[in-house]
Amino acid sequence: MSADKHWLQEDLPPNVTLGSESLIVGNKIFKRFHSELPDAITIGNASTLHQPHFALGAQAHLSIGDHCFLDSTILLGEQHIQ
């Protein structure tokens, strides 16, 4: 079993923005990420996402606010999740 990856802004796809003091931890989290939008995922400041699964269609946008904690969450959408 491999250790969970800690994602930094430079490791993320170019259309994903991670706020300051935010953290994403997990493996294969972008396996079903297909959004082509320039701002497909925006994560606010001081948020933690542990083992999220981003299952977003080609025109999907996901926005997560500040100070959020998500654990083992599947985020599935074709348009907009806020």
C-alpha positions in Angstrom: 0.0 0.0 0.0 1.4 3.4 -1.0 1.3 6.5 1.2 -1.3 9.1 0.4 -0.1 11.9 -1.8 -0.1 15.5 -0.4 -1.0 17.7 -3.3 0.6 21.1 -3.6 -0.5 23.9 -6.1 2.3 23.1 -8.5 1.2 19.4 -8.6 -2.4 20.1 -9.5 -3.9 20.4 -13.0 -3.6 23.9 -14.3 -7.4 24.5 -14.0 -7.4 23.8 -10.2 -6.7 26.5 -7.6 -5.9 25.7 -4.0 -6.2 28.4 -1.4 -3.6 29.3 1.1 -3.1 26.9 4.0 -5.3 24.4 2.2 -4.4 20.7 1.7 -5.5 17.9 -0.5 -4.5 14.4 0.5 -5.2 11.2 -1.5 -4.3 9.1 -4.5 -6.0 8.9 -7.9 -8.2 11.8 -6.9 -8.3 13.2 -10.5 -8.9 9.8 -12.2 -12.5 11.0 -13.3 -11.7 14.7 -13.6 -12.6 15.8 -17.1 -13.5 19.5 -16.8 -12.1 21.7 -19.6 -13.1 24.9 -17.9 -10.2 27.3 -17.0 -11.3 27.5 -13.4 -12.7 24.0 -13.0 -12.0 23.6 -9.3 -11.5 26.4 -6.8 -10.8 25.5 -3.1 -10.8 28.3 -0.5 -8.3 29.1 2.2 -7.6 26.8 5.2 -9.6 23.8 3.8 -8.7 20.1 4.0 -9.8 17.5 1.5 -8.9 14.0 2.6 -9.4 11.3 -0.1 -11.7 13.3 -2.3 -12.8 12.0 -5.7 -13.3 14.6 -8.3 -15.7 13.1 -10.9 -16.4 16.2 -13.0 -17.7 16.3 -16.6 -16.2 18.5 -19.4 -18.2 21.6 -18.5 -18.3 21.2 -14.7 -17.2 23.7 -12.1 -16.6 23.0 -8.4 -16.3 25.7 -5.7 -15.3 24.9 -2.1 -15.2 27.7 0.4 -12.9 28.6 3.2 -12.4 26.5 6.4 -14.0 23.3 4.9 -13.2 19.7 5.8 -14.2 16.9 3.5 -13.3 13.3 4.2 -13.7 10.5 1.6 -16.2 12.6 -0.5 -17.2 11.9 -4.1 -17.9 15.2 -5.8 -19.8 14.2 -9.0 -21.3 16.8 -11.4 -21.7 17.8 -15.0 -22.3 21.5 -14.4 -21.8 23.3 -11.0 -21.2 22.2 -7.4 -20.9 24.9 -4.8 
